[in-house]
Amino acid sequence: MRTGEPARPSVPDVYDAIVVGGGPAGLAATQQLARGCAPTLLLDAGVPRNADADYVNGSLGLDGIAPTAFRERARADLERYPHVEVAEAWVERVDPLRAGGFRVSAGDRTWRARRVLLTTGVVDVRPAIPGVDGYWGTSIVQCPFCHGWEARAEPAAVVLEDETMLPEMLRFYSRWAPSLVAVTAPGFDPSRRARQVLAAAGVPLHTSAVVALHGADRRLREVEFEDGRRARVGTMYVHNEQQPADLVKNVGLALEFGAYVAVVKDYALPDPTAPLFRTSVPGVYAAGDATSMVQAAQLAAFEGALAARRIILDLALEAGAR
């Protein structure tokens, strides 16, 4: 502790807020709650969704930082706030209390809070491609904004699950690759029209199943298909299934598209009581990747910060109503 700093207070009986999830959304939310003078506990399970990635790209001032360094740096920033606690815990339950607030449980440990913010992210269901785990997060990726710049010199594969906006999708991904190949997901059979669009764009189509991935040091170099053909590919873009975290299901929150916590995100609402980032359970909020299929570290951090401000305002409104 530096000279002149106030002593760290004892752990409160009831936190103003408990943030569950220590990724960009949770870290940004905790920082804003700290700056709002709110006694806050951040609970992090320690299994980040981007653990397999080499870099966190697109975050202002931190472009290209390693995921572990990103988290360590953000956590170090929280150390200046004596009313903030950080703990490693896999939260299993969030239960409303009859007297108000919540009990948050992880194993035999429990904490109490007036508000709970879930920044748990989502669970990625990896595509059924042989060898996918060896390239996940480095060469088999979801977001070209996050990974495309580094891979822009290599041909890319796009896994097709439907043909919605196919011409636009090809033009979109071609920004990050000198050439594309299309690979059909299991069970998807492109229509004649889709095949014509791909042919006109000069994009080879592979409808045969992927049987092997070839590369080195977690960098993809070639995709092998069941029909014996091969395609030189440095990156494969997928739109994989995502599922809500177990905690989201345990709390029983309303979902959108079966995977994302339903919350209001109209940031321009002028009403100070607008339900931004509130879930279907009063007093429980959600932000970041857990609430949207549009996902990136910088976007999640923005939403986490905004959700924290909503919590601070709601606590003030509640105090004024007493």
C-alpha positions in Angstrom: 0.0 0.0 0.0 1.4 3.4 -1.0 1.9 6.1 1.6 -1.2 8.2 2.1 -3.6 5.5 0.7 -6.6 4.6 2.8 -6.6 1.2 4.4 -8.5 -1.5 2.5 -11.9 -1.9 4.1 -13.1 -5.2 5.5 -15.3 -7.3 3.3 -18.8 -5.9 3.5 -21.7 -8.1 4.5 -23.6 -7.0 1.4 -21.9 -5.7 -1.8 -23.5 -3.1 -3.9 -22.8 -5.4 -6.9 -21.3 -8.8 -7.7 -20.0 -9.2 -11.2 -19.8 -12.8 -12.4 -17.3 -13.3 -15.2 -13.8 -11.8 -15.5 -13.6 -11.2 -19.3 -13.6 -7.7 -20.9 -17.2 -7.0 -20.0 -16.8 -8.0 -16.4 -13.5 -6.2 -16.0 -14.8 -3.0 -17.5 -18.0 -3.2 -15.4 -16.0 -3.7 -12.2 -13.9 -0.7 -13.0 -16.9 1.5 -13.6 -18.6 0.2 -10.4 -15.3 1.0 -8.6 -15.3 4.5 -9.9 -18.9 4.8 -8.8 -17.8 4.2 -5.2 -19.8 0.9 -5.1 -18.4 -1.9 -3.0 -18.0 -4.6 -5.6 -16.9 -8.2 -5.9 -15.7 -9.7 -9.2 -15.9 -13.5 -9.4 -14.0 -15.1 -12.2 -14.0 -18.9 -12.9 -10.5 -18.6 -14.6 -11.5 -20.3 -17.9 -11.6 -17.4 -20.4 -13.4 -18.1 -23.7 -10.4 -16.7 -25.7 -7.8 -18.9 -23.9 -6.8 -20.5 -27.2 -6.3 -17.2 -29.0 -2.8 -15.6 -29.3 -4.0 -12.0 -29.3 -6.8 -9.7 -28.3 -7.2 -7.4 -31.3 -9.2 -4.3 -31.8 -9.1 -2.9 -28.2 -8.1 0.8 -28.1 -4.6 1.2 -26.7 -4.2 -2.6 -26.4 -4.3 -3.9 -29.9 -2.5 -7.2 -30.2 -2.1 -7.9 -26.5 -2.1 -11.5 -25.3 -5.3 -12.6 -23.6 -3.5 -13.3 -20.3 -1.7 -10.0 -20.4 -5.0 -8.2 -21.1 -6.6 -9.7 -18.0 -3.6 -9.1 -15.8 -3.4 -5.5 -16.8 -7.1 -4.9 -16.2 -7.0 -6.6 -12.8 -3.9 -4.5 -11.9 -6.0 -1.4 -12.6 -8.6 -2.5 -10.1 -6.0 -2.7 -7.3 -6.2 1.0 -6.8 -9.8 0.8 -5.6 -9.9 -0.4 -2.0 -13.6 -1.2 -2.1 -13.2 -3.8 -4.9 -12.5 -7.5 -4.3 -11.6 -10.1 -6.9 -11.9 -13.8 -6.3 -11.5 -17.0 -8.3 -14.8 -18.9 -8.2 -17.1 -20.9 -10.4 -20.5 -19.5 -9.5 -23.3 -22.1 -9.6 -26.3 -20.2 -8.2 -27.8 -16.7 -7.9 -30.8 -16.8 -5.5 -33.1 -13.9 -4.7 -33.4 -13.2 -1.0 -36.8 -12.5 0.7 -35.4 -9.4 2.4 -34.0 -8.1 -1.0 -30.8 -8.6 -2.9 -29.2 -11.9 -3.8 -27.1 -14.8 -2.5 -24.4 -15.8 -4.9 -23.0 -19.3 -4.4 -19.9 -21.1 -5.5 -19.4 -24.5 -3.8 -19.5 -23.9 -0.1 -18.8 -20.2 -0.4 -21.6 -17.6 -0.5 -21.8 -13.8 -0.9 -24.6 -11.3 -0.8 -25.2 -8.3 -3.1 -27.9 -5.8 -3.9 -27.4 -6.3 -7.7 -25.8 -9.0 -9.8 -24.3 -8.5 -13.2 -23.7 -11.6 -15.4 -20.8 -11.2 -17.9 -20.4 -14.9 -18.4 -20.0 -14.9 -22.2 -21.3 -17.9 -24.1 -20.2 -21.5 -24.6 -18.9 -22.2 -28.1 -19.9 -25.5 -29.6 -17.0 -26.3 -31.9 -17.8 -27.6 -35.3 -17.6 -31.3 -36.0 -14.3 -31.0 -38.0 -11.5 -33.6 -37.4 -8.6 -31.8 -35.7 -10.6 -28.6 -34.9 -9.2 -28.3 -31.4 -5.6 -27.9 -32.7 -6.5 -24.8 -34.7 -9.4 -23.3 -32.7 -8.8 -19.6 -31.9 -5.7 -19.3 -34.2 -6.7 -20.5 -37.6 -10.3 -21.6 -37.1 -12.1 -18.4 -36.0 -15.4 -16.6 -35.9 -14.6 -13.0 -36.4 -12.5 -11.4 -39.3 -12.3 -8.1 -37.4 -10.6 -10.0 -34.6 -8.3 -12.2 -36.6 -8.5 -11.3 -40.3 -5.8 -8.6 -40.5 -3.1 -11.1 -39.4 -4.3 -13.7 -41.9 -4.9 -11.4 -44.9 -2.1 -12.8 -47.0 -3.5 -16.4 -47.0 -6.5 -18.0 -48.7 -9.4 -18.4 -46.4 -12.2 -20.9 -46.2 -15.8 -20.0 -45.3 -18.0 -22.7 -43.8 -21.5 -22.3 -45.4 -24.6 -23.2 -43.3 -27.1 -21.4 -45.5 -27.2 -19.1 -48.5 -28.6 -16.0 -46.9 -26.9 -12.9 -48.4 -24.4 -15.2 -50.0 -23.0 -12.6 -52.5 -22.6 -10.0 -49.7 -20.9 -12.6 -47.5 -18.4 -13.4 -50.2 -17.6 -9.8 -50.7 -17.3 -9.3 -46.9 -14.8 -12.1 -46.3 -12.8 -11.3 -49.4 -11.6 -8.1 -47.7 -9.4 -10.3 -45.5 -8.1 -12.8 -48.0 -6.7 -12.9 -51.5 -8.9 -15.8 -52.4 -11.8 -17.8 -50.8 -13.0 -21.4 -50.9 -16.5 -22.4 -49.7 -16.9 -25.5 -47.5 -20.4 -26.7 -46.7 -21.4 -27.6 -43.2 -22.8 -31.1 -42.6 -26.3 -31.4 -43.9 -26.2 -28.2 -46.0 -26.7 -28.7 -49.8 -26.4 -25.4 -51.7 -29.0 -24.6 -54.3 -28.3 -24.3 -58.0 -28.5 -20.5 -57.6 -26.0 -20.5 -54.7 -23.6 -22.7 -56.8 -23.9 -20.2 -59.7 -23.1 -17.3 -57.3 -20.0 -19.1 -56.1 -18.9 -19.9 -59.6 -19.4 -16.4 -60.8 -17.3 -15.1 -57.9 -14.5 -17.6 -58.7 -15.0 -19.3 -55.3 -14.4 -23.1 -55.4 -17.1 -25.1 -53.6 -16.3 -28.2 -51.5 -19.4 -30.2 -50.6 -17.4 -33.3 -49.5 -16.8 -33.7 -45.8 -13.5 -32.5 -44.2 -11.5 -35.5 -43.1 -8.2 -33.8 -42.0 -6.6 -30.5 -41.3 -2.9 -30.0 -42.0 -0.6 -27.4 -40.6 2.0 -26.7 -37.9 2.3 -24.7 -34.7 -1.5 -24.3 -34.6 -1.4 -22.6 -38.0 -3.6 -24.1 -40.7 -2.1 -24.7 -44.1 -4.4 -27.2 -45.9 -7.8 -28.8 -45.7 -8.3 -32.3 -46.9 -11.7 -33.6 -48.1 -13.3 -37.0 -48.2 -13.4 -36.9 -52.0 -9.6 -36.7 -52.1 -9.3 -33.0 -53.0 -7.3 -30.6 -50.9 -7.5 -26.8 -50.5 -4.7 -24.5 -49.4 -6.2 -22.5 -46.6 -4.6 -20.3 -43.9 -7.9 -19.4 -42.0 -11.3 -21.0 -41.7 -14.2 -18.8 -40.7 -17.1 -20.6 -38.9 -20.5 -19.6 -37.6 -20.6 -22.2 -34.9 -23.5 -22.9 -32.5 -23.3 -21.1 -29.1 -25.0 -21.9 -25.9 -25.7 -19.9 -22.7 -23.5 -20.5 -19.7 -24.8 -23.0 -17.1 -25.3 -20.2 -14.7 -27.6 -18.3 -17.1 -29.7 -21.5 -17.4 -29.7 -22.0 -13.6 -31.0 -18.5 -13.0 -33.7 -19.0 -15.5 -33.2 -15.9 -17.6 -35.3 -15.2 -20.7 -33.2 -15.9 -23.8 -33.2 -14.7 -27.4 -32.3 -17.1 -30.3 -31.9 -19.8 -27.6 -28.5 -18.7 -26.5 -28.3 -15.0 -25.6 -29.7 -13.3 -22.5 -32.6 -11.0 -23.5 -31.8 -7.4 -22.4 -32.7 -3.9 -23.6 -29.8 -2.2 -25.5 -31.3 1.0 -26.8 -28.6 3.3 -25.5 -30.4 6.4 -26.7 -33.4 6.0 -24.4 -33.8 9.4 -22.6 -35.8 7.9 -19.7 -33.5 7.6 -16.6 -35.5 4.6 -15.5 -35.1 2.7 -18.9 -34.4 -1.0 -18.3 -31.0 -1.1 -19.9 -29.2 -4.4 -19.5 -31.8 -5.6 -17.0 -32.7 -9.3 -17.4 -36.1 -11.0 -16.9 -35.1 -11.4 -13.2 -35.3 -8.0 -11.4 -32.0 -7.0 -9.9 -30.0 -9.3 -12.3 -28.3 -7.6 -15.3 -26.3 -9.0 -18.2 -23.8 -7.6 -20.7 -21.2 -8.5 -23.3 -21.1 -11.7 -25.4 -23.7 -13.3 -23.2 -26.3 -11.0 -24.7 -25.5 -10.9 -28.4 -24.1 -12.8 -31.4 -22.2 -9.6 -32.3 -19.1 -10.2 -30.2 -15.7 -8.6 -29.7 -13.6 -7.6 -26.7 -14.0 -3.9 -27.2 -17.8 -4.1 -27.7 -18.1 -6.3 -24.6 -16.1 -3.9 -22.5 -18.3 -1.0 -23.7 -21.4 -2.9 -22.7 -20.0 -3.9 -19.3 -19.1 -0.3 -18.5 -22.6 0.9 -19.6 -24.3 -1.8 -17.6 -22.3 -0.8 -14.5 -23.5 2.8 -14.9 -27.1 1.5 -15.1 -26.6 -0.4 -11.8 -25.2 2.7 -10.1 -28.2 4.8 -11.3 -30.7 2.1 -10.3 -29.1 1.9 -6.8 -29.5 5.7 -6.5 -33.1 5.6 -7.7 -33.8 2.8 -5.2 -32.3 4.8 -2.3 -34.3 7.9 -3.2 -37.5 5.9 -3.3 -37.1 4.7 0.3 
